[in-house]
Amino acid sequence: MTSLLLSFLLTAVFWSDRGPVESLDLAGGPGGAAKAPKPPFTFVSEDKGGTAPKVNVRDSAGGQWIVKFGEEVKAENFASRIVWAAGYFADATYFVPSGKIEGVGELGRAKEFVRDGNFTNARFELREGGSRSERWSLTDSRFKDSREFAGLKVLIVLLSNWDVKPDNLAIVDGKYAITDWGATMGRPGELMGRSKWDCARYEKDTKTMIEGVDNGFVLFRYQGKQGVEIRHRIKVGDVQWLMERLGKLSDAQIDAALQASGATPEEQACFGKAFRSRLAQLMTVGNTVSSEDGVTTTRREVKVTTKTQ
């Protein structure tokens, strides 16, 4: 009874059923088309938190937005849509190719991206109020062996999010969340140089994302922050559970998410191919060797890879 109650609580906190995944609007993402930012935009303040340049603005409908510039813009818009589609919390984000912010005052690091109020290539993140001050940890013992927690870790690897640090782990309106997915879609390996929205490296690392399966646990090659905790104890069944959802994403949905994130046609083709390849690898994880009594045998020597054209 206790384990069932814990499982229910973790499911309620960590994950929500979005309904048929194949019917989700990945162009609109977590907020949908209706919540997209509506110009004109009015300057409120410069946000000096984090490492990326940001400003706070208000749109014509009174919505409060954090506008981010730089190399994380496209990556975060795409990642947030995949995270949301998988059933996890993600802020409503939108790519705005260009616009003007009225009433801009003296800027610091954002001045490179906002000139006379004009900007290009921005990520708008909606802030609808609510609490996001509480923090949580990847080492919290309550999450042990929870499929929802393991599924979130698989998403981190899938999207190559290498910046999963304590400051980016918050409880938002009662939901456990990673609040910054900007350091994604590149290379998470510290020794080989980390990158964001870097399809050449994302595609190259795709070939070795999964090393194999050992005693029912999936061996991921991942070197981002807190890598040991993220790779730890992800079972074959956890991956299968996640892929029952993400495996239903269509090519059209993936392309729509990339287009909505500001991907160029070349980026769409490159990231689309690599991302689908990663999904295909995760789909094959279930092909493990099982004995008649249901115990999965060691299969460390088996490499799970996807042939590229």
GUSEKOL-755103 format. One record per residue (C-alpha): x, y, z. Coordinates in pm, whole numbers, m for minus. Layout:
BEGIN
<rec><x>X</x><y>Y</y><z>Z</z></rec>
...
// end
This chain:
BEGIN
<rec><x>0</x><y>0</y><z>0</z></rec>
<rec><x>281</x><y>241</y><z>88</z></rec>
<rec><x>461</x><y>178</y><z>m241</z></rec>
<rec><x>138</x><y>230</y><z>m436</z></rec>
<rec><x>73</x><y>558</y><z>m257</z></rec>
<rec><x>431</x><y>677</y><z>m320</z></rec>
<rec><x>402</x><y>583</y><z>m687</z></rec>
<rec><x>79</x><y>782</y><z>m715</z></rec>
<rec><x>229</x><y>1086</y><z>m545</z></rec>
<rec><x>537</x><y>1081</y><z>m765</z></rec>
<rec><x>324</x><y>1040</y><z>m1078</z></rec>
<rec><x>104</x><y>1332</y><z>m976</z></rec>
<rec><x>403</x><y>1553</y><z>m906</z></rec>
<rec><x>639</x><y>1453</y><z>m1182</z></rec>
<rec><x>426</x><y>1367</y><z>m1479</z></rec>
<rec><x>88</x><y>1441</y><z>m1641</z></rec>
<rec><x>m95</x><y>1247</y><z>m1910</z></rec>
<rec><x>m124</x><y>1470</y><z>m2218</z></rec>
<rec><x>m365</x><y>1233</y><z>m2389</z></rec>
<rec><x>m285</x><y>1092</y><z>m2735</z></rec>
<rec><x>69</x><y>1214</y><z>m2805</z></rec>
<rec><x>16</x><y>1190</y><z>m3180</z></rec>
<rec><x>m255</x><y>1459</y><z>m3151</z></rec>
<rec><x>m46</x><y>1720</y><z>m2966</z></rec>
<rec><x>28</x><y>2056</y><z>m3125</z></rec>
<rec><x>408</x><y>2083</y><z>m3112</z></rec>
<rec><x>403</x><y>2409</y><z>m3304</z></rec>
<rec><x>213</x><y>2575</y><z>m3021</z></rec>
<rec><x>386</x><y>2375</y><z>m2750</z></rec>
<rec><x>300</x><y>2398</y><z>m2378</z></rec>
<rec><x>113</x><y>2727</y><z>m2412</z></rec>
<rec><x>m57</x><y>2659</y><z>m2743</z></rec>
<rec><x>m105</x><y>2912</y><z>m3021</z></rec>
<rec><x>m352</x><y>3114</y><z>m2812</z></rec>
<rec><x>m92</x><y>3218</y><z>m2555</z></rec>
<rec><x>171</x><y>3335</y><z>m2803</z></rec>
<rec><x>317</x><y>3683</y><z>m2725</z></rec>
<rec><x>120</x><y>3970</y><z>m2874</z></rec>
<rec><x>301</x><y>4290</y><z>m2979</z></rec>
<rec><x>360</x><y>4567</y><z>m2910</z></rec>
<rec><x>601</x><y>4486</y><z>m2627</z></rec>
<rec><x>682</x><y>4719</y><z>m2340</z></rec>
<rec><x>1012</x><y>4710</y><z>m2154</z></rec>
<rec><x>995</x><y>4634</y><z>m1782</z></rec>
<rec><x>1353</x><y>4560</y><z>m1675</z></rec>
<rec><x>1670</x><y>4376</y><z>m1765</z></rec>
<rec><x>1699</x><y>4029</y><z>m1612</z></rec>
<rec><x>2055</x><y>3980</y><z>m1490</z></rec>
<rec><x>2015</x><y>3623</y><z>m1366</z></rec>
<rec><x>2184</x><y>3325</y><z>m1529</z></rec>
<rec><x>2439</x><y>3348</y><z>m1807</z></rec>
<rec><x>2223</x><y>3436</y><z>m2109</z></rec>
<rec><x>2118</x><y>3798</y><z>m2182</z></rec>
<rec><x>1750</x><y>3855</y><z>m2097</z></rec>
<rec><x>1494</x><y>4130</y><z>m2053</z></rec>
<rec><x>1149</x><y>4135</y><z>m1895</z></rec>
<rec><x>865</x><y>4273</y><z>m2107</z></rec>
<rec><x>487</x><y>4304</y><z>m2106</z></rec>
<rec><x>285</x><y>4234</y><z>m2420</z></rec>
<rec><x>m34</x><y>4405</y><z>m2542</z></rec>
<rec><x>m251</x><y>4148</y><z>m2362</z></rec>
<rec><x>m79</x><y>4219</y><z>m2030</z></rec>
<rec><x>126</x><y>3898</y><z>m2032</z></rec>
<rec><x>461</x><y>3902</y><z>m1851</z></rec>
<rec><x>750</x><y>3757</y><z>m2050</z></rec>
<rec><x>1118</x><y>3680</y><z>m2001</z></rec>
<rec><x>1289</x><y>3738</y><z>m2335</z></rec>
<rec><x>1616</x><y>3551</y><z>m2387</z></rec>
<rec><x>1874</x><y>3608</y><z>m2661</z></rec>
<rec><x>2180</x><y>3421</y><z>m2783</z></rec>
<rec><x>2270</x><y>3060</y><z>m2858</z></rec>
<rec><x>2010</x><y>2901</y><z>m2626</z></rec>
<rec><x>1704</x><y>3047</y><z>m2799</z></rec>
<rec><x>1627</x><y>2778</y><z>m3057</z></rec>
<rec><x>1740</x><y>2490</y><z>m2838</z></rec>
<rec><x>1515</x><y>2586</y><z>m2549</z></rec>
<rec><x>1210</x><y>2633</y><z>m2768</z></rec>
<rec><x>1253</x><y>2287</y><z>m2922</z></rec>
<rec><x>1342</x><y>2109</y><z>m2598</z></rec>
<rec><x>1047</x><y>2256</y><z>m2408</z></rec>
<rec><x>810</x><y>2114</y><z>m2668</z></rec>
<rec><x>955</x><y>1764</y><z>m2643</z></rec>
<rec><x>958</x><y>1775</y><z>m2262</z></rec>
<rec><x>595</x><y>1887</y><z>m2259</z></rec>
<rec><x>492</x><y>1620</y><z>m2512</z></rec>
<rec><x>650</x><y>1356</y><z>m2288</z></rec>
<rec><x>426</x><y>1465</y><z>m1999</z></rec>
<rec><x>662</x><y>1679</y><z>m1791</z></rec>
<rec><x>632</x><y>2042</y><z>m1686</z></rec>
<rec><x>766</x><y>2298</y><z>m1932</z></rec>
<rec><x>716</x><y>2673</y><z>m1946</z></rec>
<rec><x>524</x><y>2816</y><z>m2241</z></rec>
<rec><x>797</x><y>2935</y><z>m2480</z></rec>
<rec><x>787</x><y>3087</y><z>m2826</z></rec>
<rec><x>1040</x><y>3186</y><z>m3089</z></rec>
<rec><x>993</x><y>3542</y><z>m3212</z></rec>
<rec><x>1208</x><y>3613</y><z>m3520</z></rec>
<rec><x>1195</x><y>3992</y><z>m3486</z></rec>
<rec><x>1015</x><y>4272</y><z>m3310</z></rec>
<rec><x>1040</x><y>4597</y><z>m3121</z></rec>
<rec><x>1033</x><y>4667</y><z>m2748</z></rec>
<rec><x>904</x><y>5008</y><z>m2650</z></rec>
<rec><x>1057</x><y>5212</y><z>m2369</z></rec>
<rec><x>1393</x><y>5034</y><z>m2350</z></rec>
<rec><x>1633</x><y>5208</y><z>m2117</z></rec>
<rec><x>2004</x><y>5157</y><z>m2056</z></rec>
<rec><x>2098</x><y>4791</y><z>m2102</z></rec>
<rec><x>2393</x><y>4582</y><z>m1990</z></rec>
<rec><x>2469</x><y>4251</y><z>m2159</z></rec>
<rec><x>2140</x><y>4263</y><z>m2356</z></rec>
<rec><x>2243</x><y>4574</y><z>m2549</z></rec>
<rec><x>2414</x><y>4358</y><z>m2811</z></rec>
<rec><x>2075</x><y>4207</y><z>m2900</z></rec>
<rec><x>1836</x><y>4501</y><z>m2850</z></rec>
<rec><x>1920</x><y>4813</y><z>m3050</z></rec>
<rec><x>1683</x><y>5109</y><z>m3046</z></rec>
<rec><x>1429</x><y>4862</y><z>m2913</z></rec>
<rec><x>1461</x><y>4631</y><z>m3214</z></rec>
<rec><x>1555</x><y>4266</y><z>m3170</z></rec>
<rec><x>1584</x><y>3945</y><z>m3370</z></rec>
<rec><x>1577</x><y>3576</y><z>m3277</z></rec>
<rec><x>1433</x><y>3577</y><z>m2927</z></rec>
<rec><x>1283</x><y>3319</y><z>m2694</z></rec>
<rec><x>975</x><y>3448</y><z>m2514</z></rec>
<rec><x>893</x><y>3259</y><z>m2191</z></rec>
<rec><x>558</x><y>3330</y><z>m2031</z></rec>
<rec><x>545</x><y>3393</y><z>m1658</z></rec>
<rec><x>192</x><y>3345</y><z>m1527</z></rec>
<rec><x>268</x><y>3385</y><z>m1159</z></rec>
<rec><x>278</x><y>3103</y><z>m909</z></rec>
<rec><x>561</x><y>2978</y><z>m694</z></rec>
<rec><x>893</x><y>2847</y><z>m822</z></rec>
<rec><x>1121</x><y>2913</y><z>m528</z></rec>
<rec><x>1145</x><y>2563</y><z>m381</z></rec>
<rec><x>1435</x><y>2347</y><z>m497</z></rec>
<rec><x>1470</x><y>1973</y><z>m534</z></rec>
<rec><x>1760</x><y>1736</y><z>m590</z></rec>
<rec><x>1842</x><y>1449</y><z>m823</z></rec>
<rec><x>1962</x><y>1257</y><z>m517</z></rec>
<rec><x>1630</x><y>1274</y><z>m330</z></rec>
<rec><x>1568</x><y>919</y><z>m208</z></rec>
<rec><x>1193</x><y>953</y><z>m263</z></rec>
<rec><x>1249</x><y>934</y><z>m638</z></rec>
<rec><x>1438</x><y>605</y><z>m633</z></rec>
<rec><x>1302</x><y>354</y><z>m887</z></rec>
<rec><x>1024</x><y>590</y><z>m998</z></rec>
<rec><x>963</x><y>548</y><z>m1371</z></rec>
<rec><x>864</x><y>916</y><z>m1399</z></rec>
<rec><x>1198</x><y>1024</y><z>m1253</z></rec>
<rec><x>1388</x><y>782</y><z>m1475</z></rec>
<rec><x>1194</x><y>904</y><z>m1778</z></rec>
<rec><x>1299</x><y>1260</y><z>m1706</z></rec>
<rec><x>1663</x><y>1148</y><z>m1695</z></rec>
<rec><x>1621</x><y>977</y><z>m2033</z></rec>
<rec><x>1490</x><y>1308</y><z>m2171</z></rec>
<rec><x>1802</x><y>1483</y><z>m2043</z></rec>
<rec><x>2017</x><y>1240</y><z>m2241</z></rec>
<rec><x>1793</x><y>1247</y><z>m2548</z></rec>
<rec><x>1810</x><y>1628</y><z>m2568</z></rec>
<rec><x>2176</x><y>1649</y><z>m2454</z></rec>
<rec><x>2096</x><y>1884</y><z>m2168</z></rec>
<rec><x>2434</x><y>1928</y><z>m1999</z></rec>
<rec><x>2342</x><y>2206</y><z>m1754</z></rec>
<rec><x>2124</x><y>2024</y><z>m1501</z></rec>
<rec><x>2249</x><y>2214</y><z>m1198</z></rec>
<rec><x>2070</x><y>2281</y><z>m866</z></rec>
<rec><x>1968</x><y>2632</y><z>m972</z></rec>
<rec><x>1774</x><y>2481</y><z>m1264</z></rec>
<rec><x>1572</x><y>2240</y><z>m1047</z></rec>
<rec><x>1259</x><y>2397</y><z>m899</z></rec>
<rec><x>910</x><y>2310</y><z>m785</z></rec>
<rec><x>674</x><y>2514</y><z>m1001</z></rec>
<rec><x>315</x><y>2530</y><z>m877</z></rec>
<rec><x>354</x><y>2190</y><z>m714</z></rec>
<rec><x>529</x><y>2026</y><z>m1010</z></rec>
<rec><x>890</x><y>1908</y><z>m1012</z></rec>
<rec><x>1063</x><y>2074</y><z>m1305</z></rec>
<rec><x>1385</x><y>2149</y><z>m1484</z></rec>
<rec><x>1336</x><y>2518</y><z>m1551</z></rec>
<rec><x>1608</x><y>2580</y><z>m1810</z></rec>
<rec><x>1651</x><y>2366</y><z>m2122</z></rec>
<rec><x>1873</x><y>2611</y><z>m2308</z></rec>
<rec><x>2193</x><y>2404</y><z>m2288</z></rec>
<rec><x>2060</x><y>2136</y><z>m2521</z></rec>
<rec><x>2081</x><y>1996</y><z>m2874</z></rec>
<rec><x>2460</x><y>2000</y><z>m2882</z></rec>
<rec><x>2735</x><y>1807</y><z>m2707</z></rec>
<rec><x>2722</x><y>1741</y><z>m2331</z></rec>
<rec><x>3074</x><y>1597</y><z>m2301</z></rec>
<rec><x>3304</x><y>1818</y><z>m2095</z></rec>
<rec><x>3624</x><y>1658</y><z>m2226</z></rec>
<rec><x>3525</x><y>1705</y><z>m2590</z></rec>
<rec><x>3384</x><y>2056</y><z>m2544</z></rec>
<rec><x>3024</x><y>2136</y><z>m2463</z></rec>
<rec><x>2794</x><y>2312</y><z>m2706</z></rec>
<rec><x>2432</x><y>2420</y><z>m2759</z></rec>
<rec><x>2220</x><y>2397</y><z>m3074</z></rec>
<rec><x>2511</x><y>2235</y><z>m3255</z></rec>
<rec><x>2378</x><y>1974</y><z>m3497</z></rec>
<rec><x>2718</x><y>1853</y><z>m3617</z></rec>
<rec><x>2810</x><y>1744</y><z>m3264</z></rec>
<rec><x>2457</x><y>1637</y><z>m3168</z></rec>
<rec><x>2443</x><y>1413</y><z>m3473</z></rec>
<rec><x>2792</x><y>1272</y><z>m3417</z></rec>
<rec><x>2721</x><y>1187</y><z>m3052</z></rec>
<rec><x>2392</x><y>1025</y><z>m3153</z></rec>
<rec><x>2581</x><y>719</y><z>m3278</z></rec>
<rec><x>2714</x><y>642</y><z>m2929</z></rec>
<rec><x>2429</x><y>768</y><z>m2710</z></rec>
<rec><x>2356</x><y>415</y><z>m2584</z></rec>
<rec><x>2637</x><y>173</y><z>m2506</z></rec>
<rec><x>2415</x><y>m125</y><z>m2431</z></rec>
<rec><x>2215</x><y>m296</y><z>m2158</z></rec>
<rec><x>2355</x><y>m463</y><z>m1848</z></rec>
<rec><x>2135</x><y>m668</y><z>m1613</z></rec>
<rec><x>1826</x><y>m474</y><z>m1712</z></rec>
<rec><x>1985</x><y>m129</y><z>m1683</z></rec>
<rec><x>2053</x><y>91</y><z>m1987</z></rec>
<rec><x>2408</x><y>218</y><z>m2022</z></rec>
<rec><x>2405</x><y>574</y><z>m2154</z></rec>
<rec><x>2712</x><y>769</y><z>m2260</z></rec>
<rec><x>2646</x><y>1108</y><z>m2101</z></rec>
<rec><x>2893</x><y>1353</y><z>m1948</z></rec>
<rec><x>2684</x><y>1655</y><z>m1851</z></rec>
<rec><x>2666</x><y>1808</y><z>m1504</z></rec>
<rec><x>2555</x><y>1554</y><z>m1240</z></rec>
<rec><x>2618</x><y>1292</y><z>m1505</z></rec>
<rec><x>2661</x><y>1005</y><z>m1258</z></rec>
<rec><x>2320</x><y>1070</y><z>m1103</z></rec>
<rec><x>2153</x><y>1115</y><z>m1441</z></rec>
<rec><x>2293</x><y>792</y><z>m1587</z></rec>
<rec><x>2228</x><y>591</y><z>m1271</z></rec>
<rec><x>1970</x><y>310</y><z>m1253</z></rec>
<rec><x>1768</x><y>368</y><z>m1569</z></rec>
<rec><x>1593</x><y>41</y><z>m1637</z></rec>
<rec><x>1488</x><y>m101</y><z>m1972</z></rec>
<rec><x>1128</x><y>m75</y><z>m1856</z></rec>
<rec><x>1173</x><y>296</y><z>m1780</z></rec>
<rec><x>1286</x><y>362</y><z>m2137</z></rec>
<rec><x>1001</x><y>152</y><z>m2275</z></rec>
<rec><x>751</x><y>346</y><z>m2065</z></rec>
<rec><x>878</x><y>681</y><z>m2199</z></rec>
<rec><x>885</x><y>556</y><z>m2557</z></rec>
<rec><x>523</x><y>445</y><z>m2535</z></rec>
<rec><x>466</x><y>820</y><z>m2553</z></rec>
<rec><x>752</x><y>979</y><z>m2743</z></rec>
<rec><x>764</x><y>689</y><z>m2987</z></rec>
<rec><x>428</x><y>804</y><z>m3121</z></rec>
<rec><x>555</x><y>1144</y><z>m3233</z></rec>
<rec><x>521</x><y>1181</y><z>m3609</z></rec>
<rec><x>775</x><y>1329</y><z>m3846</z></rec>
<rec><x>530</x><y>1615</y><z>m3902</z></rec>
<rec><x>518</x><y>1693</y><z>m3529</z></rec>
<rec><x>898</x><y>1690</y><z>m3495</z></rec>
<rec><x>931</x><y>1915</y><z>m3798</z></rec>
<rec><x>665</x><y>2148</y><z>m3658</z></rec>
<rec><x>853</x><y>2175</y><z>m3328</z></rec>
<rec><x>1175</x><y>2257</y><z>m3510</z></rec>
<rec><x>1008</x><y>2517</y><z>m3732</z></rec>
<rec><x>841</x><y>2677</y><z>m3429</z></rec>
<rec><x>1183</x><y>2697</y><z>m3264</z></rec>
<rec><x>1331</x><y>2902</y><z>m3546</z></rec>
<rec><x>1529</x><y>2625</y><z>m3715</z></rec>
<rec><x>1649</x><y>2703</y><z>m4066</z></rec>
<rec><x>1568</x><y>2445</y><z>m4338</z></rec>
<rec><x>1922</x><y>2309</y><z>m4304</z></rec>
<rec><x>1892</x><y>2288</y><z>m3924</z></rec>
<rec><x>1553</x><y>2126</y><z>m3952</z></rec>
<rec><x>1689</x><y>1856</y><z>m4181</z></rec>
<rec><x>1997</x><y>1790</y><z>m3968</z></rec>
<rec><x>1835</x><y>1797</y><z>m3623</z></rec>
<rec><x>1529</x><y>1612</y><z>m3749</z></rec>
<rec><x>1739</x><y>1322</y><z>m3876</z></rec>
<rec><x>1954</x><y>1302</y><z>m3561</z></rec>
<rec><x>1660</x><y>1333</y><z>m3322</z></rec>
<rec><x>1466</x><y>1060</y><z>m3503</z></rec>
<rec><x>1775</x><y>842</y><z>m3491</z></rec>
<rec><x>1794</x><y>887</y><z>m3115</z></rec>
<rec><x>1428</x><y>797</y><z>m3080</z></rec>
<rec><x>1489</x><y>485</y><z>m3288</z></rec>
<rec><x>1772</x><y>381</y><z>m3058</z></rec>
<rec><x>1550</x><y>421</y><z>m2753</z></rec>
<rec><x>1279</x><y>217</y><z>m2921</z></rec>
<rec><x>1522</x><y>m74</y><z>m2967</z></rec>
<rec><x>1628</x><y>m79</y><z>m2601</z></rec>
<rec><x>1351</x><y>m326</y><z>m2523</z></rec>
<rec><x>1520</x><y>m591</y><z>m2737</z></rec>
<rec><x>1696</x><y>m748</y><z>m2441</z></rec>
<rec><x>1743</x><y>m1114</y><z>m2366</z></rec>
<rec><x>1500</x><y>m1250</y><z>m2106</z></rec>
<rec><x>1490</x><y>m1592</y><z>m1948</z></rec>
<rec><x>1171</x><y>m1793</y><z>m1893</z></rec>
<rec><x>1139</x><y>m1666</y><z>m1537</z></rec>
<rec><x>1140</x><y>m1306</y><z>m1658</z></rec>
<rec><x>1489</x><y>m1214</y><z>m1537</z></rec>
<rec><x>1683</x><y>m1007</y><z>m1788</z></rec>
<rec><x>2031</x><y>m1143</y><z>m1851</z></rec>
<rec><x>2351</x><y>m947</y><z>m1891</z></rec>
<rec><x>2397</x><y>m803</y><z>m2236</z></rec>
<rec><x>2681</x><y>m556</y><z>m2195</z></rec>
<rec><x>2839</x><y>m662</y><z>m2522</z></rec>
<rec><x>2534</x><y>m564</y><z>m2728</z></rec>
<rec><x>2564</x><y>m221</y><z>m2886</z></rec>
<rec><x>2246</x><y>m38</y><z>m2979</z></rec>
<rec><x>2312</x><y>187</y><z>m3273</z></rec>
<rec><x>2123</x><y>324</y><z>m3569</z></rec>
<rec><x>2269</x><y>310</y><z>m3918</z></rec>
<rec><x>2306</x><y>649</y><z>m4077</z></rec>
<rec><x>2278</x><y>722</y><z>m4445</z></rec>
// end
